[in-house]
């Protein structure tokens, strides 16, 4: 009973994190569209350019791209490499997903977190900003999205496997 409650709480947490990531993706996407439109109109219509707006568009694009990975995984939108999977039984697909989680998803995204951590720590220690003169500060916050997305990928992958088991 306690295990069932813990599993239910974990799955609820993963659903909440998915909704938060989706909201961040929607906000970043909408901001990106508006920023690029403003950049184009200002540049070609008025001959003006704003480095800060260009940086903001780049930051929004980066956040949109990395957070769209766990959002896509949570919705089952990932690409399967198996050519014959549509003819195989559901039990095989569940087992293949569990094996892929253990052998690929968790190690790859765990390695990504481990490999990126020193760069992220340094970026936070110097409060890294834009490489452009007069650009936006806060690049270290954008860089935080990559390990955050990796953590979300691991959590969503585990939730996918456990959620299917709980449904059985």
Helices and strands as residue ranges (DSSP letters): H 2-40, I 41-45, H 46-46, H 51-74, G 85-87, H 90-100, I 101-105, H 106-126, H 139-167
